[in-house]
């Protein structure tokens, strides 16, 4: 499916997918052609720019997401590209597919028939205040305060792990994989990505709570499996 391009162009890679089954390619970013290059059981989709733009805009990012989402749904699986991933031309894209065929094929099998839900749990209660210490010296007082602060952080981490385990239990048996980051920042208890079966993704989303005793839970998606597979 690859063919040489006349003149100098730049390809912005969007995704790697299984072979298309009569899909009519949509238009690429900014109205430019969307091209596809095939290597056996892999197809790469990219916008063909006449020349590489200085930078991508927010509108470009949204258009990329929309395009990848459509391909992912139509072809029941995709490896979204890290944005921006620029490829020199179609021949270079063909060489990329050939060089990474085994890795990309394995990645596609991992996400085929699956989609991603993104979960963020934010704390709704303040962290426990460190009680004042009556230690005799400033040095001893400082050490006691640090010990108490670490104890509070440990309690929050334990609570966040408990929350992640509960979300994992609620998502089963439709859950294929889960990535979790516990207490990634002061106000966030948990940031997680769930790879779930596409047909039941909305049902899984509905099963996840939005409020718990000390957190508010935000669930986004379903969308392409950005957290579990990236091409380019």
C-alpha positions as CSV (number, residue, x, y, z in Angstrom):
1,X,0.0,0.0,0.0
2,X,3.0,2.3,0.3
3,X,4.0,4.4,-2.6
4,X,6.7,7.1,-3.0
5,X,5.7,10.7,-2.5
6,X,6.6,13.4,-4.8
7,X,8.5,16.3,-3.3
8,X,9.2,16.9,0.4
9,X,6.5,16.0,2.8
10,X,6.2,15.2,6.6
11,X,3.9,12.5,7.9
12,X,2.3,13.0,11.4
13,X,1.6,9.5,12.7
14,X,-1.8,8.9,14.3
15,X,-2.1,5.2,15.0
16,X,-1.2,1.6,14.0
17,X,-4.2,-0.7,13.4
18,X,-5.1,-4.1,12.0
19,X,-5.8,-4.1,8.2
20,X,-8.8,-2.1,7.2
21,X,-12.0,-3.8,6.1
22,X,-13.3,-1.4,3.5
23,X,-13.0,1.6,5.8
24,X,-13.2,4.9,4.0
25,X,-10.3,7.0,5.4
26,X,-11.4,10.3,6.9
27,X,-9.6,13.5,6.1
28,X,-6.4,14.1,8.0
29,X,-5.5,17.2,10.2
30,X,-6.1,20.6,8.7
31,X,-7.8,19.1,5.7
32,X,-4.6,17.4,4.5
33,X,-4.7,13.8,3.1
34,X,-4.8,10.9,5.6
35,X,-2.6,8.2,4.2
36,X,-2.2,4.6,5.2
37,X,0.8,2.3,4.8
38,X,0.4,-1.4,5.2
39,X,3.0,-4.1,6.1
40,X,1.4,-7.5,6.3
41,X,-1.1,-7.4,9.2
42,X,-0.2,-3.8,10.3
43,X,-1.6,-0.5,8.9
44,X,-0.1,2.9,9.8
45,X,-2.3,6.0,9.5
46,X,-0.8,9.4,9.1
47,X,-1.6,12.9,8.0
48,X,0.5,14.0,5.0
49,X,1.6,17.6,5.5
50,X,3.2,19.4,2.5
51,X,5.7,20.7,5.1
52,X,6.1,20.2,8.8
53,X,4.3,22.9,10.8
54,X,6.1,24.9,13.4
55,X,3.9,23.6,16.1
56,X,0.6,21.8,16.7
57,X,-2.4,23.6,18.1
58,X,-5.0,22.6,20.6
59,X,-7.4,22.1,17.6
60,X,-4.8,19.7,16.1
61,X,-4.7,17.7,19.4
62,X,-8.5,17.4,19.5
63,X,-8.6,16.4,15.8
64,X,-6.0,13.8,16.4
65,X,-8.0,12.3,19.3
66,X,-11.2,12.3,17.2
67,X,-9.4,10.6,14.3
68,X,-7.8,7.9,16.5
69,X,-11.1,7.3,18.3
70,X,-12.8,6.7,15.0
71,X,-10.1,4.3,13.7
72,X,-10.1,2.5,17.1
73,X,-13.8,1.9,17.0
74,X,-14.0,1.0,13.3
75,X,-11.1,-1.5,13.4
76,X,-11.7,-2.8,17.0
77,X,-8.2,-1.9,18.2
78,X,-5.4,0.5,17.7
79,X,-2.0,1.6,19.0
80,X,-2.3,5.4,19.3
81,X,0.9,7.3,18.4
82,X,2.6,9.6,20.9
83,X,1.9,13.1,19.7
84,X,3.8,14.4,17.8
85,X,5.5,11.5,16.0
86,X,6.9,12.8,12.7
87,X,8.0,10.4,10.0
88,X,9.9,11.6,7.0
89,X,7.9,10.0,4.2
90,X,6.0,6.8,3.4
91,X,9.1,4.8,2.7
92,X,10.3,5.6,6.2
93,X,7.0,4.7,7.7
94,X,7.1,1.4,5.8
95,X,10.6,0.7,7.3
96,X,9.2,1.5,10.8
97,X,6.5,-1.1,10.4
98,X,8.9,-3.7,9.1
99,X,11.4,-3.1,11.9
100,X,8.9,-3.2,14.7
101,X,6.5,-5.7,13.2
102,X,6.7,-8.2,16.1
103,X,6.4,-5.6,18.8
104,X,3.5,-3.8,17.1
105,X,1.6,-7.0,16.4
106,X,1.9,-8.1,20.0
107,X,0.7,-4.7,21.1
108,X,-2.3,-4.9,18.9
109,X,-3.3,-8.3,20.2
110,X,-3.1,-6.8,23.7
111,X,-5.7,-4.1,23.0
112,X,-7.8,-5.8,20.3
113,X,-11.5,-5.6,21.3
114,X,-10.7,-3.5,24.3
115,X,-10.9,0.2,25.3
116,X,-9.6,2.4,28.1
117,X,-11.4,4.1,31.0
118,X,-9.4,6.7,33.0
119,X,-10.1,7.1,36.7
120,X,-8.9,10.0,38.9
121,X,-9.8,10.0,42.6
122,X,-9.2,13.4,44.4
123,X,-9.2,13.8,48.1
124,X,-12.2,15.7,49.6
125,X,-10.9,15.9,53.1
126,X,-7.8,17.7,54.2
127,X,-4.8,15.7,55.3
128,X,-4.6,15.2,59.0
129,X,-2.8,18.1,60.7
130,X,0.4,17.4,62.5
131,X,-0.2,18.0,66.2
132,X,2.0,20.5,67.9
133,X,4.9,19.0,69.7
134,X,6.1,20.1,73.2
135,X,9.6,18.8,72.6
136,X,12.3,20.6,74.5
137,X,14.5,21.4,71.6
138,X,13.7,22.7,68.1
139,X,15.7,19.7,66.6
140,X,13.7,17.1,68.5
141,X,10.4,19.0,67.7
142,X,11.3,18.9,63.9
143,X,12.0,15.2,64.0
144,X,8.8,14.4,65.7
145,X,6.8,16.5,63.3
146,X,8.4,14.8,60.3
147,X,7.7,11.4,61.8
148,X,4.0,12.4,62.2
149,X,3.8,13.7,58.7
150,X,5.2,10.5,57.2
151,X,2.7,8.5,59.3
152,X,-0.1,10.6,57.9
153,X,1.2,10.1,54.3
154,X,1.4,6.3,54.9
155,X,-2.2,6.3,56.0
156,X,-3.3,8.1,52.9
157,X,-1.2,5.7,50.7
158,X,-2.8,2.7,52.4
159,X,-6.3,4.3,51.8
160,X,-5.4,4.9,48.1
161,X,-4.3,1.3,47.6
162,X,-7.5,0.1,49.2
163,X,-9.5,2.3,46.8
164,X,-7.6,1.0,43.8
165,X,-8.3,-2.6,44.9
166,X,-12.0,-1.8,45.2
167,X,-12.2,-0.3,41.8
168,X,-10.4,-3.3,40.3
169,X,-12.9,-5.6,42.0
170,X,-15.8,-3.6,40.6
171,X,-14.4,-3.6,37.1
172,X,-13.9,-7.4,37.0
173,X,-14.6,-9.6,35.1
174,X,-14.5,-7.2,32.2
175,X,-11.1,-5.9,33.2
176,X,-8.1,-7.0,31.2
177,X,-5.4,-4.8,32.8
178,X,-5.1,-1.9,35.2
179,X,-2.4,0.6,35.7
180,X,-2.4,2.6,38.9
181,X,-0.5,5.5,40.4
182,X,-1.1,5.9,44.1
183,X,-1.0,9.5,45.6
184,X,0.7,11.0,42.5
185,X,0.2,14.5,43.9
186,X,-0.9,16.1,47.2
187,X,-4.6,16.4,46.2
188,X,-4.9,13.2,44.2
189,X,-5.4,9.8,45.8
190,X,-5.3,7.7,42.7
191,X,-4.8,8.0,39.0
192,X,-5.7,4.8,37.1
193,X,-6.2,3.4,33.6
194,X,-8.4,0.4,33.1
195,X,-8.3,-1.7,29.9
196,X,-11.7,-3.2,29.6
197,X,-13.7,-5.2,27.0
198,X,-15.2,-2.7,24.5
199,X,-18.8,-4.2,24.4
200,X,-19.2,-3.7,28.2
201,X,-17.1,-0.5,28.7
202,X,-20.2,1.6,29.5
203,X,-21.5,-0.9,31.9
204,X,-18.1,-1.0,33.7
205,X,-18.1,2.8,33.8
206,X,-21.5,2.8,35.5
207,X,-20.4,0.3,38.1
208,X,-17.6,2.5,39.3
209,X,-18.5,4.9,42.2
210,X,-18.3,8.6,41.8
211,X,-18.0,9.5,45.6
212,X,-16.6,7.5,48.5
213,X,-16.0,8.4,52.1
214,X,-13.1,10.8,51.5
215,X,-12.7,11.0,47.7
216,X,-14.5,12.2,44.6
217,X,-14.0,9.9,41.7
218,X,-13.8,11.1,38.1
219,X,-14.3,8.5,35.3
220,X,-13.5,9.4,31.7
221,X,-13.7,7.4,28.5
222,X,-14.1,5.0,26.9
223,X,-11.4,6.1,24.5
224,X,-8.5,4.5,22.7
225,X,-5.9,2.7,24.9
226,X,-3.4,5.5,25.1
227,X,-2.0,4.2,28.5
228,X,-1.5,0.6,27.3
229,X,0.0,1.0,23.9
230,X,1.7,3.7,22.0
231,X,3.1,3.6,18.5
232,X,6.1,5.6,17.2
